[in-house]
Amino acid sequence: MFEYLKGKVEYKKPGYVALDVNNVGYKIHISLKSYEKISIDESIRLYIYNHIKEDEFKLIGFLNENDRMMFQLLLGVSGIGVSLALSILSSFEIEEIQRVVLGENFLVLKKVPKLGEKKAKQIILDLQGKMSSLNLISTDTVENVDKYALLEEEIYLALEGLGYGKKEIDKILTREEIKSLENIETAIKYVLKKISSYK
Protein backbone atom coordinates (compact mmCIF):
# COMPACT_ATOMS: atom_id res chain seq x y z
CA MET A 1 0.00 0.00 0.00
CA PHE A 2 1.01 3.66 0.23
CA GLU A 3 4.19 4.55 2.15
CA TYR A 4 3.88 8.28 1.41
CA LEU A 5 2.18 10.61 -1.05
CA LYS A 6 3.73 13.79 -2.39
CA GLY A 7 1.70 16.46 -4.14
CA LYS A 8 -0.02 19.83 -3.98
CA VAL A 9 -2.67 20.68 -1.41
CA GLU A 10 -5.76 21.59 -3.44
CA TYR A 11 -7.84 22.41 -0.38
CA LYS A 12 -7.96 21.59 3.29
CA LYS A 13 -10.63 21.25 5.96
CA PRO A 14 -10.33 20.47 9.66
CA GLY A 15 -9.77 16.75 9.60
CA TYR A 16 -8.49 16.19 6.08
CA VAL A 17 -6.75 17.58 3.01
CA ALA A 18 -7.23 16.97 -0.71
CA LEU A 19 -3.79 16.18 -2.11
CA ASP A 20 -3.28 16.33 -5.89
CA VAL A 21 -0.77 13.68 -6.94
CA ASN A 22 -0.28 13.65 -10.73
CA ASN A 23 -3.83 14.93 -11.30
CA VAL A 24 -5.37 12.38 -8.94
CA GLY A 25 -6.98 13.79 -5.80
CA TYR A 26 -6.49 11.86 -2.57
CA LYS A 27 -8.56 12.55 0.53
CA ILE A 28 -6.13 12.19 3.42
CA HIS A 29 -7.24 12.45 7.04
CA ILE A 30 -4.97 14.51 9.30
CA SER A 31 -4.77 15.82 12.85
CA LEU A 32 -5.63 19.43 13.69
CA LYS A 33 -1.95 20.01 14.51
CA SER A 34 -1.08 19.05 10.93
CA TYR A 35 -3.98 21.13 9.59
CA GLU A 36 -2.50 24.24 11.23
CA LYS A 37 0.88 23.63 9.57
CA ILE A 38 -0.37 22.93 6.04
CA SER A 39 -1.13 25.65 3.47
CA ILE A 40 -3.30 25.47 0.34
CA ASP A 41 -1.25 25.19 -2.91
CA GLU A 42 1.73 24.00 -0.89
CA SER A 43 3.66 20.98 -2.15
CA ILE A 44 4.03 18.50 0.71
CA ARG A 45 4.86 14.90 1.46
CA LEU A 46 2.53 13.01 3.80
CA TYR A 47 3.58 9.72 5.36
CA ILE A 48 0.60 7.40 5.12
CA TYR A 49 -1.05 5.00 7.50
CA ASN A 50 -3.38 2.74 5.51
CA HIS A 51 -6.49 2.08 7.59
CA ILE A 52 -8.23 -0.89 5.99
CA LYS A 53 -11.34 -2.70 7.20
CA GLU A 54 -13.95 -4.77 5.41
CA ASP A 55 -16.25 -1.76 5.01
CA GLU A 56 -13.75 1.09 5.28
CA PHE A 57 -10.54 2.34 3.69
CA LYS A 58 -8.97 5.56 4.94
CA LEU A 59 -5.65 7.23 4.27
CA ILE A 60 -4.24 8.90 7.39
CA GLY A 61 -1.42 11.37 6.70
CA PHE A 62 1.45 12.69 8.80
CA LEU A 63 4.04 15.39 8.14
CA ASN A 64 6.88 13.25 9.49
CA GLU A 65 7.61 9.64 10.35
CA ASN A 66 7.71 10.24 14.12
CA ASP A 67 4.09 11.45 14.04
CA ARG A 68 3.06 8.32 12.17
CA MET A 69 4.98 6.13 14.61
CA MET A 70 3.25 7.80 17.58
CA PHE A 71 -0.11 7.24 15.89
CA GLN A 72 0.67 3.55 15.46
CA LEU A 73 1.77 3.27 19.08
CA LEU A 74 -1.52 4.81 20.18
CA LEU A 75 -3.49 2.39 17.99
CA GLY A 76 -1.73 -0.45 19.78
CA VAL A 77 -3.35 0.58 23.07
CA SER A 78 -6.52 -1.30 23.94
CA GLY A 79 -9.59 0.85 23.35
CA ILE A 80 -7.84 3.44 21.14
CA GLY A 81 -9.09 3.60 17.56
CA VAL A 82 -8.27 5.81 14.60
CA SER A 83 -10.56 8.69 15.60
CA LEU A 84 -9.37 8.82 19.20
CA ALA A 85 -5.69 8.51 18.20
CA LEU A 86 -6.13 11.45 15.82
CA SER A 87 -7.92 13.39 18.54
CA ILE A 88 -4.94 12.88 20.86
CA LEU A 89 -2.53 14.06 18.14
CA SER A 90 -4.83 17.03 17.53
CA SER A 91 -4.55 18.02 21.19
CA PHE A 92 -0.82 17.52 21.76
CA GLU A 93 2.47 17.62 19.91
CA ILE A 94 4.17 14.25 20.15
CA GLU A 95 6.90 15.70 22.39
CA GLU A 96 4.16 16.68 24.85
CA ILE A 97 2.66 13.19 24.72
CA GLN A 98 6.06 11.68 25.44
CA ARG A 99 6.59 13.97 28.41
CA VAL A 100 3.17 13.16 29.83
CA VAL A 101 3.68 9.42 29.40
CA LEU A 102 7.15 9.40 30.92
CA GLY A 103 5.93 11.62 33.76
CA GLU A 104 2.85 9.41 34.29
CA ASN A 105 0.59 12.46 34.21
CA PHE A 106 -2.70 10.90 33.10
CA LEU A 107 -4.67 13.97 34.26
CA VAL A 108 -3.31 15.97 31.32
CA LEU A 109 -4.14 13.21 28.83
CA LYS A 110 -7.73 12.79 30.01
CA LYS A 111 -8.54 16.32 28.82
CA VAL A 112 -8.80 14.88 25.30
CA PRO A 113 -12.50 14.56 24.35
CA LYS A 114 -13.84 11.00 24.88
CA LEU A 115 -10.59 9.91 26.53
CA GLY A 116 -11.45 9.01 30.10
CA GLU A 117 -9.21 8.27 33.05
CA LYS A 118 -9.08 4.53 32.40
CA LYS A 119 -7.89 4.90 28.80
CA ALA A 120 -5.45 7.67 29.74
CA LYS A 121 -3.84 5.41 32.33
CA GLN A 122 -3.76 2.54 29.83
CA ILE A 123 -1.91 4.72 27.31
CA ILE A 124 0.72 5.57 29.90
CA LEU A 125 1.06 1.95 30.96
CA ASP A 126 1.37 0.63 27.41
CA LEU A 127 3.63 3.34 25.98
CA GLN A 128 6.17 3.93 28.74
CA GLY A 129 8.55 1.27 27.48
CA LYS A 130 8.15 2.31 23.85
CA MET A 131 8.88 6.05 24.03
CA SER A 132 12.60 5.60 23.36
CA SER A 133 11.78 4.38 19.85
CA LEU A 134 10.75 7.94 18.95
CA ASN A 135 14.12 9.34 20.04
CA LEU A 136 12.65 12.72 21.05
CA ILE A 137 13.76 13.34 24.63
CA SER A 138 15.89 11.48 27.11
CA THR A 139 14.20 9.77 30.04
CA ASP A 140 16.85 11.46 32.21
CA THR A 141 15.17 14.83 31.56
CA VAL A 142 11.63 13.79 32.50
CA GLU A 143 11.70 15.60 35.85
CA ASN A 144 12.46 18.91 34.11
CA VAL A 145 10.29 18.62 31.00
CA ASP A 146 7.27 17.36 32.95
CA LYS A 147 7.24 20.50 35.10
CA TYR A 148 5.11 22.26 32.50
CA ALA A 149 2.51 19.46 32.35
CA LEU A 150 2.19 19.38 36.14
CA LEU A 151 1.88 23.16 36.36
CA GLU A 152 -0.77 23.16 33.66
CA GLU A 153 -2.81 20.61 35.59
CA GLU A 154 -2.49 22.59 38.85
CA ILE A 155 -3.66 25.76 37.10
CA TYR A 156 -6.73 24.03 35.64
CA LEU A 157 -7.67 22.46 38.96
CA ALA A 158 -7.26 25.77 40.81
CA LEU A 159 -9.34 27.74 38.28
CA GLU A 160 -12.01 25.05 38.09
CA GLY A 161 -12.24 25.36 41.87
CA LEU A 162 -12.95 29.06 41.36
CA GLY A 163 -15.81 28.22 39.02
CA TYR A 164 -14.15 28.53 35.62
CA GLY A 165 -14.81 25.86 32.97
CA LYS A 166 -12.16 24.32 30.71
CA LYS A 167 -13.29 26.30 27.65
CA GLU A 168 -13.08 29.55 29.62
CA ILE A 169 -9.59 28.68 30.85
CA ASP A 170 -8.43 27.80 27.33
CA LYS A 171 -9.55 31.25 26.15
CA ILE A 172 -7.78 32.98 29.02
CA LEU A 173 -4.45 31.18 28.98
CA THR A 174 -2.32 29.75 26.17
CA ARG A 175 0.19 26.93 26.57
CA GLU A 176 3.01 29.30 25.68
CA GLU A 177 1.97 31.52 28.59
CA ILE A 178 1.89 28.54 30.96
CA LYS A 179 5.42 27.59 29.95
CA SER A 180 6.63 31.07 30.93
CA LEU A 181 5.25 30.80 34.48
CA GLU A 182 7.48 29.54 37.28
CA ASN A 183 5.02 28.07 39.78
CA ILE A 184 1.35 27.82 40.69
CA GLU A 185 1.41 30.98 42.85
CA THR A 186 2.71 33.22 40.07
CA ALA A 187 0.41 31.46 37.62
CA ILE A 188 -2.75 32.17 39.63
CA LYS A 189 -1.75 35.81 40.16
CA TYR A 190 -1.10 36.16 36.42
CA VAL A 191 -4.41 34.56 35.45
CA LEU A 192 -6.51 36.57 37.91
CA LYS A 193 -4.85 39.78 36.76
CA LYS A 194 -5.61 38.82 33.14
CA ILE A 195 -9.22 38.00 33.98
CA SER A 196 -9.73 41.33 35.74
CA SER A 197 -8.44 43.18 32.67
CA TYR A 198 -11.31 41.70 30.63
CA LYS A 199 -13.95 43.13 32.92
Residue pairs with C-beta under 8 A, 6 or more apart in sequence:
1 48
1 50
1 52
2 48
2 50
2 59
3 47
3 48
4 45
4 46
4 47
4 48
5 19
5 21
5 26
5 28
5 45
5 46
5 48
5 59
5 61
6 21
6 43
6 44
6 45
6 46
7 19
7 20
7 21
7 22
7 26
7 43
7 44
8 19
8 20
8 41
8 42
8 43
8 44
9 17
9 18
9 19
9 20
9 38
9 39
9 40
9 41
9 42
9 43
9 44
10 18
10 19
10 20
10 25
10 40
11 17
11 18
11 40
12 18
12 35
12 38
12 40
14 32
14 35
15 29
15 30
15 32
15 35
16 27
16 28
16 29
16 30
17 27
17 28
17 30
17 35
17 38
17 46
17 61
18 25
18 26
18 27
18 28
19 25
19 26
19 28
19 44
19 46
19 61
20 26
26 59
27 59
28 46
28 48
28 59
28 60
28 61
29 58
29 59
29 60
29 61
29 82
29 86
30 38
30 46
30 60
30 61
30 62
30 86
31 62
31 67
31 86
31 89
31 90
32 90
32 91
33 89
33 90
33 92
33 93
34 61
34 62
34 63
34 67
34 89
37 63
38 44
38 63
44 63
46 61
46 62
46 63
47 61
47 62
47 63
47 64
47 65
47 67
47 68
48 59
48 60
48 61
48 62
48 68
49 59
49 60
49 61
49 62
49 68
49 71
49 72
50 57
50 59
50 60
51 57
51 58
51 59
51 60
51 82
58 82
60 71
60 82
60 86
62 68
62 71
66 94
66 134
66 135
66 136
67 89
67 94
69 133
69 134
70 89
70 94
70 97
70 134
71 85
71 86
71 89
73 127
73 130
73 133
74 80
74 84
74 85
74 88
74 89
74 123
74 127
75 81
75 82
75 85
76 126
77 119
77 122
77 123
77 126
77 127
78 122
78 126
79 118
79 119
79 122
80 88
80 119
80 123
84 112
84 114
84 115
84 119
87 112
87 113
87 114
87 115
88 97
88 109
88 112
88 115
88 123
89 97
91 111
91 112
92 100
92 112
94 134
94 136
95 136
95 137
96 149
97 109
98 131
98 134
98 136
98 137
99 105
99 137
99 142
99 145
99 146
99 148
99 149
100 106
100 108
100 109
100 124
100 146
100 149
101 123
101 124
101 127
101 128
101 131
102 128
102 131
102 137
102 139
102 142
102 146
103 142
103 145
103 146
103 149
103 150
104 124
104 128
105 146
105 149
105 150
105 153
106 117
106 120
106 121
106 123
106 124
107 120
107 153
108 149
108 152
108 153
109 115
109 120
109 123
109 124
110 116
110 117
110 119
110 120
111 156
111 166
112 120
131 139
132 139
137 145
148 178
148 179
151 178
151 181
151 183
151 184
151 187
152 175
152 178
154 184
154 187
155 169
155 173
155 178
155 181
155 184
155 187
155 188
155 191
156 166
156 169
158 184
158 187
158 188
159 169
159 172
159 188
159 191
160 166
160 169
164 172
172 191
172 194
172 195
173 191
173 194
177 190
178 187
181 187
181 190
